[in-house]
Each structure stands twice: as structure tokens, then as C-alpha cells.
Amino acid sequence: MNGIKRTLLAIAAFVTLAVGSFIYFIANWDSAKAAPISGQIEVRETASLFILPNKLRGLGQRPSPALTTSGTAT
């Protein structure tokens, strides 16, 4: 068996093992033993994932008016 066939056989064995273990996991799933994830989440305060100043606007909002060289809006 040459190198290409061995590589393809190893890839096929890995895919078969991964798919088989996933099917085994789903077949043996017992929802009564698992607590719902939503019951474990506790939100203490709202925070953004991004550190941005409060002046920035989000998508879909009107942009700030353009400033002239004198610093006033047009």
C-alpha cells in the first residue's frame, strides 16, 4: 500500500470514528439527566463585548452631522 492510499485510509478511519461517536452520543442522550443551560445562566449586569465610547452610533442609525473646519455642524 503506497502513501496516498494509507493517508486516505487514515482520513476515512478518522471520519468514521468521529461520525460514529457522534451517533452514539445522540443515541444515548438522556434529557432527564441534563439540566437546561438556560437555568444556569445568571446575568448580573449588561456589558458590551467591545470597549467603545458611548458617543459612537450603532448600525442603522443616522450619522452625526459633518463638522466644518470651524468645528460647527453644517
C-alpha positions in Angstrom: 0.0 0.0 0.0 1.5 3.3 -1.0 1.5 6.6 0.9 -1.6 8.1 -0.7 -3.8 5.0 0.0 -2.6 4.9 3.6 -3.4 8.6 4.0 -6.8 8.2 2.5 -7.4 5.2 4.7 -6.4 7.1 7.8 -8.7 10.0 6.9 -11.6 7.6 6.3 -11.0 5.9 9.6 -11.0 9.3 11.4 -14.2 10.4 9.8 -15.8 7.1 10.5 -14.8 7.3 14.2 -16.0 10.9 14.5 -19.4 10.2 12.9 -19.8 7.0 14.8 -19.1 8.6 18.2 -21.5 11.5 17.4 -24.2 9.0 16.5 -23.5 7.1 19.7 -23.7 10.3 21.8 -27.1 11.2 20.2 -28.5 7.7 20.6 -27.6 7.6 24.3 -28.7 11.1 25.2 -30.9 11.3 28.2 -32.5 14.7 28.6 -33.7 13.9 32.1 -30.1 13.8 33.4 -29.0 17.1 31.8 -30.0 20.4 33.4 -31.2 23.0 31.0 -28.5 25.5 30.1 -30.9 28.5 30.4 -31.4 27.8 34.1 -27.7 28.1 34.8 -27.1 31.5 33.2 -27.2 34.4 35.6 -27.0 37.9 34.1 -25.7 40.4 36.7 -25.2 43.5 34.5 -25.3 44.3 30.9 -21.9 45.0 29.3 -20.7 45.2 25.7 -18.1 42.8 24.3 -16.4 45.8 22.8 -14.9 48.7 24.6 -16.3 51.7 22.7 -17.1 55.2 23.7 -20.8 56.0 24.3 -20.7 58.6 21.5 -20.4 56.0 18.7 -23.7 55.1 17.0 -24.8 51.6 16.0 -25.7 50.3 12.6 -29.0 51.6 11.2 -28.9 54.9 13.0 -28.4 58.3 11.4 -24.8 59.5 11.2 -23.7 62.6 13.1 -23.7 65.8 11.1 -20.5 66.6 9.4 -18.2 69.2 11.0 -16.7 72.1 9.1 -13.1 73.3 9.7 -14.5 75.8 12.2 -15.9 72.9 14.3 -19.6 73.6 13.8 -22.1 71.4 12.0 -23.2 72.4 8.5 
